[in-house]
Amino acid sequence: MSELVADSADTFSPVVQIDPSDIARRHITRWNGVQTDAVQVLRHEPFEYGLRASHHLLIMTECAERYDGETLVEGLPTSTLQNFSRKLSLVPAGHRFFGWQKPRLLTRVTYFYIDPRGPLIDPELRFAETELKPRLFFFDKDLWETAAKLKADVAKLSPYHFVRAFKQSFGLPPHRYMSSLRIEQAKSLLANPAVSVTQIGVNLGFSETSSFTSAFRKHTGLTPTAYRRSLE
């Protein structure tokens, strides 16, 4: 089957292309650096899908089971997994995503197109400079629940009410929640004395040790080095 690639000058118009296009019903919502694309396949017929876009793509597959087919995320081996319901996949910006299937069950999937420079991301984390690794068909409970909430909230709430609902659910506004996740990851990495503070900062997307130190101290009250010493 042929490769499908979307391309457009519009910030968010490139979406996963599905062929034949009338096999699926789609509902697309844009908000503040995030676009959701809820897809429901309507017929038990073979179809293919593909994308190469400038934004990160998080895929929440709610229901998908196929008799035959394959899925490819550039940088990973091709998968022929038949049942990938309740699985997540991450396609970093610039990577090719392609697949085809003969469905056993009618697929329900939501695509999240995330602008790495969007206003939901704390600029101190330098998320746009972070090189993400592709992942295919994995499950993370916290990420799944966050994606489900995001799908529901983006579809029906204004930016103000989305931020308020997010804060009620997670105790923090979106950008601080993302910052907290990154700092928690830093704490885990600092427990390994074999990895330098500088390298940890680089791994987390900070271009300079000083910016990593500043962000870490803002959240914990300690520098990364002082935190590491406290673990000894």
Buried (B, 14 or more C-beta within 10 A) or exposed (E): EEEBBEEEEEEBBBBBBBBEEEBBEEEBBBBBBBBBBBBBBEEEEBBBBBBBBBBBBBBBBBBBBBEEBBBBBEEBEEBEBEEBEEBBBBBBBEBBBBBBBEBBEBBBBBBBBBBBEBEBBBEBBBBBEBEBEBBBBEEEEEBBEBBEBBBEBBBEBEEEEBBBBBBEEBEBBBBBBBBBBBBEEBBEBBEEEEEEBEEBBBBBBBEEBEBBBEBBBEBBEBBBEEBBEEEE
